[in-house]
Amino acid sequence: MPSFCIKKPYLSFFILLNEVRQLNETMVNTDAGNIVVSHTMTLGDVIISTLLVLILLVMVFTNIKGRF
């Protein structure tokens, strides 16, 4: 029976994504089972964090400005 080697280059992208995904996950073993913690940060997270820091800075600046 001949063996065939079928190369699918488009599958290598999905394998790469799977490897990157495994790097962004931490598995915590517990008695009840495994907990998978995903370490991802989206664009929305960056925008919200930036806006919160800017609001905090504006509040501090106006508080300091009001004292002088």
N, C-alpha and C positions, 0 to 999 in steps of 0.2 A: 504494500500500500504506500503510495508516494505521500510525502509530507509537503504541505504547501506553506509558504511564508507570505502571508498577506500583510502588507504594510499599509496602515491607515494613518497618514500624517495628521489628519484633523483630530484624531483621538489624543495626540500628544498634548494638545492645548488643555483638554479636560483633565488629563493626568497631572499636568502642571498646576492647574487650579486646585485639584484635590490635595496636592502636596503643600501648597501655600495655605490652604484652609486648615490642614493639620498643624501647621506652625502657629496658627492663630487660635488654637484651642488648647485648653488645659483639662485633663480628666482627673476628677477627684473621686477616689474609691472610698465608698462608705459601706456600712453593713447592709443598708437597704438597697444599694445598687451604685451605679456609676453616675456622677454628675459631670456634664460637659459644660465648661465655661468658655464662651466664645469671646475673644478679645478683638473686637472690631470697632472702628470709629467711622461714622458716616459723615457726609458733608453737612447734614443737618445738625449733628453733634458739634461740629466745629463752629457753625454759625451761632447756635444757641449759646455755646460757651463764650464766644467772643462778645456777643451782645450782653450777657450777664456781667462779664468783666468790665465792659464799657459803662454799663449802668452803675456798677459799684464805684468806678472811678469818678463818674459825674457826681454821684451822691457825696463822695468824700471831698471832691473839689468844691462843690457848692457849700458844704458844711464848713470847710476851712475858709472859703471866701467870705462867708457870712460873719465870721468872727473878727475879721480885720477891717 
